[in-house]
């Protein structure tokens, strides 16, 4: 009677014999059936399941499945600035920054900050302070002033004959291949007419040359009025690097009176001031 009732109940569910045959031998629970249904709904194929069938190790947080089907823990890289470390940026990094090590992290520096960090100047309109050293091998465009020397004197040189005496001189150390521009200004006078003055500029030192040949610089008819001799003269190309001295020398070309160099006051011989400036020019 009990089996007959069970059969009647199965018939009432509408389950067919074919469907019952599919469950023949199943010993699980309804939860197992629901799990199987949900897993099938994911679309995972039997082939994909086979890939997991032979894995080894334990899956879990921080693990990944290697190509050889083993579960392996993820090893985090060591951060820092030692060999083999992974660099980590701090909060001070922005787009277009230059990078600088800050402790064990990397920080960002703007272009202006980077120039300040390395003590450099911007290419456009730089401003320099302190001493700037130029390498001996540096080259300059033709005509550029490389160096300057200047001197003055208020020592009167009196001439009463035709021999030349140094009135003012200065030295400058130059690079090989430079020229020197000589600018000179010398007061000159006499205590009477008919005593013209002469002058010349000579180069000595590493190499010798005449920059201005001997010439009259104050004529005899105006000697007693006094005045100045001034001019700018260029040396030749100085093939050897070294120190060169340039001297302005004066004399009395003729007559019987006294000629005063570095004095513009005729007759009294009171001192004025003479100047000489030397410019090293790239050639």
C-alpha angles and dihedrals in degrees: 000000000000094000090048090054091049091051090050090051093052090049089053092058093061092235111152127222090249090056092049090051089058090059093046108127095011110138100174132101133259088261089061090054092049091049091051090050093050092046091051089051090061090069095233108157129222089248090056091050089052090061089062094042095084101035119130132204129040123294115219146119112329094015129112133193112248125212089257089061095252124130109233132184115247110246111214115220120248111249124213140078100285124111110292095011125134113243118234125199121226125217094277100077123109137168114291092015124143113234127240131175112251109187103302096338137069120248131190124242127192121232091259092048091048092052089050092047093056097036094244133141129229116260091236115070098339121194118213130197133182122015121338116199120205119207116246088235095055119120127211134200115262113275097024116136107238102175142002134206125183136184139172136195137189095186110123117228112202119201127192098164143043098263115108122242128189112256100175134353141171138183133224132186113223143182120253111273096027129124128217124226110208119204116185135175120183128174112223134182143152136218092233147009125274093045108105120189128228132202143185138179119222132190119214137162123064088012133004129227143148111252097179119017119227108284141157111269100175122032123226097243095060101033095111091057095061128209145157136291114209137162148145120237134181124217123218122261108296104221095188125062114231146081121325127188122208119196133188109210129189140193143169105261095201144328132070105269130091122265117210121205116197089026124095094179108094117225099001098069093216113166125258124171132269123199136198126186124186121200121193106217126195111235 
